[in-house]
Amino acid sequence: MSLEVKIPAVGESVTSGMISAWLKNDGDMVNRGDALLTLETDKVSTEITADGPGILRIKAQVGADVKIGETVAVIEAADTSAVPVPAASAPEKESAPEKAAAKKGKKVETIPDPVPSAPEPVASVPTPEPIAPATSPTGSAVPAASGRITRKKLSPLRRKIAAQLVMAQHTAAILTTFNECDMTEVMNLRKALQEDFTKQYGIKLGFMSFFIKAVVSALKSVPQINARLDGEDFVQNHFHDIGVAVGTERGLVVPVVRSADEKTFAELERDLANYATKAREGKIQIEDLQGGVFTISNGGVYGSLLSTPILNPPQSGILGMHKIQERPMAVNGQVQIRPMMYLALSYDHRVVDGKEAVTFLVKVKEGIENPARLLVGL
């Protein structure tokens, strides 16, 4: 009996996806639970597994757009009775009796002859070759005849990102305000606590948890930032689920740290580490990306000194972190070299006035420059 491999439902709003990779080749023997393919949608990437054992017969190639419920492969039942003797135990002189047995019972027909000559095993290798080019995680690519360009189909995630960015630019009145913060105190505090923090919680204390706490504190001080427009309605949020932008090979995703105002620094760091692992492995779920009220994006990890981040609709604000760079600063009438970071807040001017945006960013700056207050919730 054959089993159909169908595209499962992966979320309420997801109706289709793209096969980004086959993890098994056509003709491979698979077992129940084996990962067969990677499906990429406009929100997440997920692996589809086998429901039972058998021989895989692929029907849809990498790069194909497939709908939920569509059959993309069949798992044919394997004839287990045809494999009673290990291949290595069949000597060359028995090949004739085997042929005679094949005429009678026909069961040995499914057993490949491992012995006769060297070319035969080699000849069987190219069988799955039509699938091999399809294993590219970015989909099928078509090089031009001149070799000067390569054209490939955009993944659903890249298409979604493009649409979201354009939609944000077209539907919101985006304005960006800038400030800078002195990272000296955060760096000193982090250095002083790092060893004990790591021993107690089994995870390192990073910079992002400080910024999440600073953002939460600023949102409480300037609640207008924690709001959005829904048609002609103004919606005020009274919770603090903070999105943290994470770059992956497939594109940018924004997993959400839930109830960030109620979590300790250790809990925040664990959430961030778990999301980073899931993002690298392509295991971010749709639920991980939904419901954020504000986003933090750290372009500094890539060396960005200054940028204007684009809103993550329907949110009304996004904070851009940047590279920490030593610069000469005037401190108490003297020039000192300080580790400085530029901060950028992009906001929807339909919801947030300039005074509120500037006040919010100053609150973030104050939190980072006085991190001890964040530790005690001030």
Secondary structure, DSSP 8 states (H G I E B T S, - for coil): --EEEE-----TT--EEEEEEESS-TT-EE-TT-EEEEEE-SS-EEEEE-SS-EEEEE-S-TT-EEETT-EEEEEE---GGG--S-GGG--GGGHHHHHHHHHHH-GGGGS--SSS-THHHHHHTTTTTTTGGGG-TT--EEE-TTSS-EEE---HHHHHHHHHHHHHHHHS-EEEEEEEEE-HHHHHHHHHHHHHHHHHHSS---SHHHHHHHHHHHHHH-GGGSEEEETTEEEE--S--EEE-EEETTEEE--EETTGGG--HHHHHHHHHHHHHHHHTT---HHHHS--SEEEEEGGGGT-S-------TT-SEEEEE---EEEEEEETTEEEEEEEEEEEEEEETTT--HHHHHHHHHHHHHHHHSHHHHHTT-
